[in-house]
Amino acid sequence: SRGLGDVYKRQALAYLHDLFPTLSELVGAKAPEKIDGLSLVPIISGKVVKVRDSLVTAYANTQRSIRDDQWHLIRFPQINRQMLFDLRLDPNETNDLASDPRYSGEIGRLSIALKAEQQRLGDTLPLVAKIPKPAVFIAPKEKLPTPYPAGGLAPGIAPEPNRPKPAVKSEAR
């Protein structure tokens, strides 16, 4: 018999979209057929070690990425930049291997898989810009407006200098 603690030892690719079909299956409900997520119940129950070979993520129209058990390829289409990380040797993604010609095969393989997933998901963003934007940070010329009174912090959180200090209890002698 396995305890719940064993569930936390699984090493499988999962995404936020997987929660809905997973929870649906756990409570005996049927999830809709046409959703992006996959149930993780087969992993949790120990029947399989993974439900997908790769995971594709996107951020607005500025980033697309694909990762598998070893590699993470990140594309920045607007500036025609890419990054590649070997997650087994560099789990914190600090050593970009994209400019090293020894890894062109991995970049090609992952790029093909990323394009295929984009087509499957209906994502039409090109991974290469015909006219790339400059790959530099351009600071705003003026302070951007914020709806938060604390200068950009969420409501109820005061900036550090105004945050009240915790009360200190002193023992009577």
C-alpha positions in Angstrom: 0.0 0.0 0.0 1.3 3.4 -0.9 0.8 6.5 1.3 0.0 10.0 0.0 3.6 11.0 0.6 4.6 8.8 -2.4 2.6 11.0 -4.7 5.0 13.9 -4.1 7.9 11.8 -5.3 6.6 11.6 -8.9 8.7 13.3 -11.6 6.3 14.0 -14.5 5.5 17.0 -16.6 2.3 18.6 -15.5 0.6 21.9 -16.2 -2.1 24.0 -14.5 -4.6 22.8 -17.2 -4.2 19.3 -15.8 -5.9 20.1 -12.6 -9.5 20.2 -14.0 -9.4 16.7 -15.6 -7.4 15.3 -12.7 -9.9 16.6 -10.1 -12.8 15.6 -12.2 -11.6 12.0 -12.4 -10.8 11.9 -8.7 -14.4 12.8 -7.8 -15.9 10.5 -10.4 -17.0 13.3 -12.8 -16.3 13.3 -16.5 -14.2 16.2 -17.8 -15.1 17.7 -21.2 -13.3 15.9 -24.1 -11.9 19.0 -25.8 -9.7 20.5 -23.2 -6.0 21.0 -23.1 -5.3 19.3 -19.8 -4.7 15.7 -19.1 -5.6 13.7 -16.0 -2.7 13.0 -13.7 -4.6 10.2 -12.0 -2.7 7.5 -13.8 0.6 9.0 -12.5 -0.8 9.5 -9.0 -2.0 5.9 -8.9 1.4 4.6 -10.1 0.0 3.0 -13.3 2.3 5.2 -15.5 5.2 7.4 -15.0 4.1 10.2 -17.4 1.0 11.3 -19.4 3.0 13.5 -21.8 6.4 13.6 -23.4 6.7 17.3 -23.6 5.0 20.5 -22.3 4.4 23.6 -24.3 3.9 27.0 -22.7 3.1 30.5 -24.1 3.2 34.0 -22.8 1.2 36.6 -24.8 2.8 37.1 -28.2 6.3 37.3 -26.8 7.3 33.8 -25.8 6.8 30.2 -26.6 8.6 27.2 -25.0 8.7 23.5 -25.1 10.4 21.2 -22.6 10.8 17.5 -22.1 12.5 15.4 -19.5 15.9 16.9 -20.4 15.7 20.0 -22.5 13.9 23.3 -22.4 13.8 25.5 -25.6 12.5 29.0 -25.2 11.7 31.1 -28.2 11.2 34.9 -28.2 9.7 35.4 -31.6 9.5 39.2 -31.6 13.3 39.5 -31.3 14.3 36.3 -33.0 16.0 35.0 -29.9 16.1 31.5 -28.4 17.5 29.8 -25.4 18.2 26.2 -24.7 18.9 24.5 -21.3 19.9 21.0 -20.4 17.7 20.5 -17.3 19.5 17.5 -16.1 22.8 19.3 -15.8 21.4 22.8 -15.3 18.0 22.6 -13.5 18.1 26.3 -12.6 18.5 27.3 -16.3 21.7 29.4 -15.9 23.7 28.1 -18.8 22.2 28.9 -22.2 23.4 26.4 -24.8 21.5 27.9 -27.8 24.6 29.4 -29.4 26.6 26.2 -29.1 26.6 24.3 -32.5 26.8 21.0 -30.7 23.1 21.4 -29.7 21.7 22.4 -33.1 20.1 18.9 -33.3 18.2 19.4 -30.0 17.1 22.8 -31.1 15.9 21.5 -34.4 14.0 18.6 -32.8 12.4 20.7 -30.2 11.5 23.4 -32.8 9.7 20.9 -34.9 7.8 19.6 -31.9 6.9 23.1 -30.8 5.6 24.0 -34.3 3.5 20.8 -34.3 2.0 21.6 -30.9 1.2 25.2 -32.0 -0.7 23.7 -35.0 -2.5 21.3 -32.8 -3.5 24.0 -30.4 -4.4 26.6 -33.1 -1.5 28.9 -32.1 -0.7 31.0 -35.2 2.2 33.0 -33.7 5.3 32.7 -36.0 8.4 31.6 -34.2 10.5 33.9 -36.3 9.8 37.6 -36.9 10.3 38.9 -40.5 11.2 42.3 -39.0 12.5 41.6 -35.4 12.3 44.3 -32.7 15.5 45.3 -31.0 16.5 42.9 -28.2 17.1 45.7 -25.6 15.2 46.9 -22.6 13.7 50.4 -23.2 12.8 52.0 -19.9 9.5 54.0 -19.8 10.0 57.8 -20.0 7.6 58.4 -17.2 6.3 56.6 -14.2 3.5 54.3 -15.3 0.2 54.8 -13.5 -0.9 52.2 -11.0 -4.3 51.7 -9.4 -2.5 50.7 -6.1 -1.9 53.5 -3.6 1.3 51.9 -2.2 3.2 52.6 -5.4 2.5 49.4 -7.2 2.1 47.0 -4.3 -1.2 45.2 -3.9 -3.8 46.9 -1.7 -3.2 46.4 2.0 0.5 46.0 1.7 2.4 49.1 2.8 5.9 49.9 1.4 8.7 48.8 3.8 9.3 52.1 5.5 5.7 52.5 6.6 5.1 48.9 7.5 4.4 48.6 11.3 7.0 46.8 13.3 5.8 43.7 15.2 5.2 44.1 18.9 8.0 42.8 21.1 6.9 41.2 24.4 9.2 41.8 27.3 9.3 39.5 30.3 8.7 41.2 33.7 11.4 40.5 36.2 
